[in-house]
Amino acid sequence: MNGQSRKDIKPGARVRIVQKQDQPTGKLTEGVVRDILTNSPTHPHGIKVRLISGVVGRVKEILPPT
């Protein structure tokens, strides 16, 4: 599932995000959502979130719960 729709992302969800500095390479960082930072219901580049680790980026993949 992609991360373009805000309703699909909840705090506590496991996701893969791309950080601003990693956008050219597409390197993904995996983590758990702490805060949803995008207010609009959708975003073409992915919903911006803050992970529990403090890293901020746009969601590229929503992972199934373990």
Summary of the structure (lengths in Angstrom):
residues: 66
radius of gyration: 10.4
end to end distance: 15.5
largest distance: 29.7
contacts: 190
relative contact order: 0.37
helix: 9%
strand: 41%
